[in-house]
Amino acid sequence: VNVRCLHFHQRNTYMKQRSVSAFPVLAFVVALVALSIPVQAEEASAIARGGLLYDKWYAVIGAEKPADTHKAWPASNTKKSGDATWRCKSCHGWDYRGAEGAYATGSYQTGIGGVRSLDGGDPVQVIAVVKDETHGLDMIPDDDLADLALFITKGQIDMTMYINPDKSINGDSAKGAAYYNTLCAGCHGKDGKQPQDMEKPLGKIVSGNPWEGLHKTLNGQPNESMPALRALPIQVSVDTLAYVATLPQE
């Protein structure tokens, strides 16, 4: 037994000495590996803010609401005018498909194309387009334009995968109930009728325009403290939306 104890003690001492002597080498190797792996900056919040700017940029940056109708707004559409015509979503759609998507008909029918082709593109080029003579949004500060361009190039989703032409949603409403009741009900109420200054109950908004509902679930509501769910798996937002569509519409 004494021999075994002595052997164990000697082996343990050897291992400790070896570990101590090896530590600087190990630390050096770990440092090299760390240097070789690029650290990815958190982008979800900037993309979500870009989604808010796409929704209503002047509310997000605290700019004066445009009073005139945007010069690029087609004369054929007389149903909308004023500040509504300055919002990116008004021409390019909540589904980002413009005339090829939900805005092929209805009060926002303009014949203008979407922005899906810019998905995966160069943010610098997007900023240049936004500031060109057609769009004329050079009054937006560069930092804000960077967030908007990041949303356009990295934050778009193919909504046709989650929302069908008949406005049905490819989500699990049972799972969505748990998400809604823990993430959303504190502000919107169990029935989706809060806050009181909402124009319509959530159930009516989402049932009528699920593309808008998904965009806002992912990115939030401009100039409000609504949380954005963009950093979570997208199916969480889709399931939540499926449940919201079942809430009272009146």
SVG drawing of the C-alpha trace seen along z (x, -y; Angstrom):
<svg xmlns="http://www.w3.org/2000/svg" viewBox="-66 -70 74 72">
<polyline fill="none" stroke="black" stroke-width="0.4" points="0.0,0.0 2.8,-2.4 4.5,-1.7 1.3,-2.4 0.7,-5.6 4.3,-6.7 3.8,-5.9 0.6,-7.9 2.2,-10.9 5.1,-10.9 2.8,-10.6 0.5,-13.4 3.5,-15.6 4.9,-15.0 1.5,-15.8 1.2,-19.1 4.7,-20.1 4.0,-19.2 0.8,-21.2 2.5,-24.2 5.3,-24.1 2.9,-23.5 0.6,-26.3 2.4,-29.1 2.6,-27.1 -1.1,-26.2 -2.0,-29.9 0.1,-30.9 -1.6,-28.4 -5.1,-29.5 -4.1,-33.1 -3.1,-32.2 -6.3,-30.4 -8.3,-33.3 -6.5,-35.7 -7.2,-33.4 -11.0,-33.4 -12.7,-36.6 -15.1,-37.9 -18.5,-38.5 -20.0,-41.8 -23.6,-41.6 -25.7,-42.8 -29.3,-41.8 -30.0,-45.1 -28.7,-47.2 -30.7,-45.2 -33.8,-45.5 -33.3,-49.3 -32.9,-49.3 -36.3,-47.5 -37.8,-50.3 -36.3,-52.9 -37.8,-50.9 -41.1,-51.2 -41.1,-54.9 -37.7,-56.5 -38.7,-60.0 -40.4,-58.8 -37.2,-56.8 -34.8,-59.6 -37.1,-62.3 -37.3,-64.2 -40.2,-66.4 -43.0,-64.5 -42.9,-65.1 -45.9,-67.2 -45.8,-66.9 -46.2,-63.8 -42.9,-62.2 -42.0,-63.1 -41.5,-59.5 -45.0,-58.5 -47.0,-57.6 -49.8,-59.9 -51.9,-56.8 -52.2,-56.2 -54.5,-58.9 -55.4,-56.9 -52.3,-57.8 -50.5,-61.2 -48.3,-63.1 -46.0,-61.5 -47.2,-57.9 -45.6,-58.1 -42.1,-58.7 -42.0,-55.4 -40.0,-52.6 -42.6,-50.1 -45.2,-52.1 -43.6,-51.4 -41.7,-48.2 -44.1,-46.5 -44.1,-44.8 -43.2,-41.6 -40.4,-43.5 -41.8,-42.4 -43.4,-45.6 -45.7,-45.2 -45.0,-41.4 -46.3,-40.9 -49.2,-42.0 -49.1,-45.5 -50.0,-44.2 -53.5,-45.4 -55.0,-47.6 -54.5,-51.2 -50.8,-50.9 -50.7,-49.7 -47.9,-51.7 -46.4,-49.4 -43.0,-49.9 -40.8,-46.9 -39.6,-45.4 -36.2,-45.2 -35.7,-41.4 -33.0,-41.6 -30.9,-43.6 -30.8,-40.8 -27.2,-39.8 -26.0,-42.9 -23.6,-45.7 -24.8,-48.1 -22.7,-50.9 -24.6,-50.6 -27.9,-50.6 -27.0,-53.8 -26.1,-55.3 -29.6,-54.3 -31.4,-55.7 -29.6,-59.0 -30.1,-59.2 -32.3,-61.7 -35.2,-59.3 -35.4,-58.5 -34.0,-61.8 -33.4,-60.6 -30.0,-62.2 -31.4,-64.1 -31.2,-60.9 -27.9,-60.8 -25.2,-58.4 -25.3,-56.2 -29.0,-55.7 -28.6,-54.9 -26.0,-52.3 -28.6,-50.5 -31.2,-50.8 -28.8,-49.3 -27.9,-46.5 -31.5,-45.6 -32.0,-45.6 -28.9,-43.5 -28.9,-41.2 -32.3,-41.5 -34.8,-40.6 -36.7,-37.3 -38.6,-35.4 -42.0,-35.9 -43.5,-33.5 -42.0,-30.7 -44.1,-31.8 -47.2,-33.6 -49.4,-32.2 -51.3,-34.3 -54.5,-33.7 -52.9,-35.3 -52.7,-32.1 -49.6,-31.7 -47.3,-28.6 -46.9,-28.6 -47.9,-26.6 -50.5,-28.7 -50.3,-26.5 -46.6,-27.3 -47.3,-30.8 -49.7,-31.2 -46.9,-30.6 -44.6,-33.0 -47.3,-35.7 -48.4,-35.3 -44.8,-35.6 -43.3,-38.1 -46.2,-40.3 -49.3,-40.2 -47.7,-42.4 -48.1,-45.4 -50.8,-44.1 -53.0,-42.3 -54.2,-38.7 -56.8,-39.7 -54.4,-41.9 -56.4,-45.0 -53.8,-47.0 -52.5,-49.7 -55.7,-51.7 -54.3,-54.0 -53.9,-51.2 -56.0,-51.8 -57.1,-48.2 -56.8,-45.1 -53.8,-43.0 -56.0,-40.1 -57.5,-42.3 -54.1,-43.8 -52.4,-40.5 -55.4,-38.8 -55.7,-41.6 -51.9,-42.1 -49.8,-39.3 -46.8,-40.6 -46.9,-43.8 -47.3,-41.8 -44.3,-39.7 -42.1,-42.7 -43.1,-44.4 -42.7,-41.3 -39.1,-40.9 -38.1,-44.6 -40.5,-46.4 -42.7,-49.4 -41.2,-52.8 -40.9,-55.3 -42.4,-52.7 -40.8,-50.5 -42.0,-47.3 -39.2,-44.6 -37.9,-43.1 -37.7,-39.3 -35.2,-39.3 -32.4,-37.7 -34.6,-34.7 -35.2,-31.9 -37.6,-33.2 -40.1,-30.4 -40.8,-31.9 -42.1,-35.1 -44.1,-33.0 -45.7,-30.9 -46.5,-34.0 -48.1,-35.6 -50.2,-32.4 -51.5,-32.7 -52.2,-36.5 -54.3,-35.8 -56.7,-33.9 -57.2,-36.8 -60.4,-38.9 -60.8,-41.3 -63.3,-43.6"/>
</svg>
